């Protein structure tokens, strides 16, 4: 068919739609809401899943994270201490000895200060005591300054790096490298500011929800020896371990080794959990696929209703215009063969429209229109011209 033929058909189609404005509008609404439901539900679901997957990737697909399950009160702590000393530096040393392929590692000691100076404008920043290797393990990038060195960690130097949110929370928009922040009773010199990190409002895989930007990073030895924590008496020596594996090491097998080592040293007290970001990423990808299928299936109900409405309207149109259809069928019967050959000669070759170039909403609406329009169109095409012309 030529472009003129397409234009004529489109013009005729629009004229027929305008003849019955209300009916056309109601028919279109079913498709509009159906397509909107599909697109919106897929967009919302994909956005949420993408954020979770990005957060897991930020944890590091070659990392293992051990989180302590600390007691909430003194009686619970006494029960656990009968079996386990809690998470310790000794655990990290044993894991480093037992597990081959550890490229970098660090313990973590975190706590919420009782006070800070300057006074926070929002929530109190969390203090993260870590080794210098944490920046590489966590993929932490700096917007200003530098991260502290292992030498500064061993010397328990009074230095720190502010997260992007903590910097804005304490100092506002001004540059802060070289200034000081007071945590409880200890002044720390600010040597760097971290770039923004992705945060989640809800926990993922036993990781507590936390603003990853409202943090103050300090050498772990400085945190232990210089900063006093009011709840330290019921806390483990350290509350987290980070292990970065070499590329050739299988993270799932390494996680089993870590669990076995800690089960032995903690006498199966169950006071820790091992988190494998690579495993979480695979699970989230599977969940995302299932979620997408379910969302499309639910939203497609609206499209089904809209498609049934289209089919009913087309069937009604056929009954209203049976004589007209009969006349057109008779003309097509006479000239169809000749016209088809002329069109083939004018076109020269067939054209193919790739599906990748079609927007999802348009593809869905066209598909539904075709599916529910085939039966009425086929019924009209199969009318006997003689009988249709005589139809009253």
Secondary structure, DSSP 8 states (H G I E B T S, - for coil): --HHHHHHHHHHHHHHHHHTHHHHHHHHHHHHHHHHHHHHHHHHHHHHHHHHHHHHHHH-TTEEEEEE---SSHHHHHHHHTT---S-HHHHHHHHHH-TTEEEEEEEEEEE-S-EES--SSS--EEEEE-TTHHHHTT--EEEE----HHHHHTT-SEEEE-HHHHHHHHTTS--TT-EEEETTEEEEEEEEE-----BSS-BTTB--B-TTSEEEEEHHHHHHH---TTGGGS-S-SEEEEEE-TTS-HHHHHHHHHHHHHHHTTT---EEEEEHHHHHHHHHHHHHHHHHHHHHHHHHHHHHHHHHHHHHHHHHHHHTHHHHHHHHHHHHHHHHHHHHHHHHHH-S-----GGGS-HHHHHHHHHHHHHHHHHHHHHHTS-HHHHHT--
